Amino acid sequence: MGEKRDKIPGPKALRVINTMKKHAYDSTFMYSLVISHGHNCIIEDIDGNKYLDFTSNIGACPLGYSHPDIIETLAQYSSNGTYKIAGQDFYCQEHADLAEDISKILPSGFKTFFINSGAEAVENAIKIAYRKKGPLPGISCIGAFHGRTLGALSFTASRPVHKYNFPEFPSKRIKFCTRDDDPEIDAIEDLLKENKIAFIMTEIIQGEGGYNVASKKFVSNLRKFATRYGVPLILDEVQSGIGHTGKWWAFEHYNIRPDIMTSAKALQIGATAFDKKYEPATRSALSSTWGGGNRIDMAVGSKVIQVIKRDKLLENATKMGNMLRKGLSEMIGKKGIVDVRGLGLMIGVEFDTAHHRDKKLSDLFKHGLLTLGAGQKSMRIIPPLIITKEQIHQGLDIMHQVLMRN
Ligand SMILES: Cc1ncc(COP(=O)(O)O)c(C=O)c1O
């Protein structure tokens, strides 16, 4: 790692990529990386090339790879063929365990509904709000990403390619304010005064939108006016939740609580959590064959929560994140780096142009450091929570080498 590799993709990777190009939809693949396996914060490709992973697969692998506790959990299922069940029709131990484990880190009085993905967690959050308020417009933020299913997509507003030619649910947009002195910081009040609204939904750190961190006043305004006008506040923690910001949930940095919230990625499955006062009054209002039906994912999700607690990984995320942000901040104003921002181990680095950002991401990849793009011209960094001081320094060395040259 750190050395430039000229022979990427290797022959095995090329075969996989060519098969994919021929038979599968060419979606958002970013690098010619064909993952084989991983250890700790290192991912190895199918040809044996190693990468220091500063993405944790967009937060889905908070304990890195081949973590002994996860391997042990997986081993328990190696001879249990009943690993997928109709999880809203039949009970299982894993469902109860995960519901109990997550309830210990949720705001008090919350209940959970499990589902496949982040987008479905958002869909169900929206459904819970509509149940209470009726089919009124929902408010989301410019630059928001809430998933790609059609309901969630109506409130996603990050890239036009996600929405072209699709019908939309009624919605209204506000600016996602990152500064307390933003002139639009109070816009939410006028919207709520003048319209009947089903919900307000936002991320605390816009993920796909560029790792933009909400201002304190913006978030406290959303909370204050949502309460005043009786509109549920939905916080989307699909990317930021389960520890990446150094707290279980990003909203904890703001001393507020949502009415309804989502989780996924690091949790291994999607979850819609809600204050009991928003629980649908009728049974069957929420369901799905695989809602709470993937026993392995639920068992791993429980283990993720337990290991983060036991190994004090929230503290590690705060410490390592501060170290990384400090190192990166020294590059601001040099070689087209215009901003470094974030909370804990969710860090955005903004470049002067999209072209420059894309070139540097590709160079970092060739030097063995995995990062991803976000927003118009930012790089997103979200390493596993187990990352060590040595790995942070190793990553920073590669960044210096690649970003600080022309
Ligand atoms: C904040 C947020 N919400 C929702 C989603 C959608 O999650 P999924 O891709 O699991 O459907 C994402 C995915 O990146 C996300 O970052």
PDBQT file of the ligand as one rigid body, heavy atoms in Angstrom, charges set to zero:
ROOT
HETATM    1  C1  LIG A 501     -29.192   8.746   4.401  1.00  0.00    +0.000 C 
HETATM    2  C2  LIG A 501     -29.596   7.583   3.530  1.00  0.00    +0.000 A 
HETATM    3  N1  LIG A 501     -30.892   7.213   3.483  1.00  0.00    +0.000 NA
HETATM    4  C3  LIG A 501     -31.291   6.170   2.740  1.00  0.00    +0.000 A 
HETATM    5  C4  LIG A 501     -30.397   5.437   1.982  1.00  0.00    +0.000 A 
HETATM    6  C5  LIG A 501     -30.864   4.274   1.170  1.00  0.00    +0.000 C 
HETATM    7  O1  LIG A 501     -30.378   3.086   1.697  1.00  0.00    +0.000 OA
HETATM    8  P1  LIG A 501     -30.309   1.765   0.809  1.00  0.00    +0.000 P 
HETATM    9  O2  LIG A 501     -29.262   1.992  -0.223  1.00  0.00    +0.000 OA
HETATM   10  O3  LIG A 501     -29.958   0.677   1.784  1.00  0.00    +0.000 OA
HETATM   11  O4  LIG A 501     -31.660   1.565   0.219  1.00  0.00    +0.000 OA
HETATM   12  C6  LIG A 501     -29.040   5.791   1.999  1.00  0.00    +0.000 A 
HETATM   13  C7  LIG A 501     -28.065   5.042   1.192  1.00  0.00    +0.000 C 
HETATM   14  O5  LIG A 501     -26.983   5.478   0.913  1.00  0.00    +0.000 OA
HETATM   15  C8  LIG A 501     -28.628   6.893   2.799  1.00  0.00    +0.000 A 
HETATM   16  O6  LIG A 501     -27.350   7.274   2.855  1.00  0.00    +0.000 OA
ENDROOT
TORSDOF 0
